[in-house]
Structures are given as C-alpha cells and as structure tokens.
C-alpha cells in the first residue's frame, strides 16, 4: 500500500511561485515506478502536469514547460513541484500520483487528497 500526502497549495498572485510537496509512505513505496502531478479545474478534465520516473526522466504538459519543475528526494520519499510564473489558468486542485507496476500493461495507481492552488490575476 502507498499513501500520498500533498502540501504547499494556496493563494498566490499571477507571476508568483509555489512549491508543492508530496510525501509517500507505506510498505510499497520502493516499488513505485513513477510519480507525478495532475490537476483538475471545475470545467476541465484531470490532466497530467508533470511526471518523473524512477530513472529521473521528466515529462511536462506543454502549458507548464519552462515554468514548472518536478523533482524527487528519495531520502525523504518526497516529490516536489516547483511552480514559477504562475498564471490564473494554473488554478486547479493539484493531485499527487504514484504508479506501482504489477505486470507489463497494468499498474497500481495511488492518489493524494489534492491541494488547492489559486492564482489571482
């Protein structure tokens, strides 16, 4: 089992910065293959914001490239999302995600509770 706890959300003005943290715990944390951040606003589908694999490869949504940075601290079992130059369009609930592979085509997905990020214009 994996438990994810997010923190760091809040209210910020446009062009400001926030850093989100996601701490993983549980007996299966060392089998996690990738972690990432998703976000969802009321009128939109949940979308991938950024992801990082166990090998350190990263992937970003086009809308956040150059502004957001995902990183890991394996010692603390924590993944971070540094968000700079925030825009009102970034307003959403941000969810931490972890994937634990089971077989070639199937993984367990774990989700945090979500943290609200609100960017004012």
Buried (B, 14 or more C-beta within 10 A) or exposed (E): EBBBBBBBBEEBEEEBEBBBBBBBEBEBBEBBEBBBBBBBBEEEEBBBBBBBBBEEEBBBBEEBEEBBBBBBEEEEBBBBBBBBEBBEEBBBBBBBBBBBBEEEEEBBEBBBEBBEBBBEE
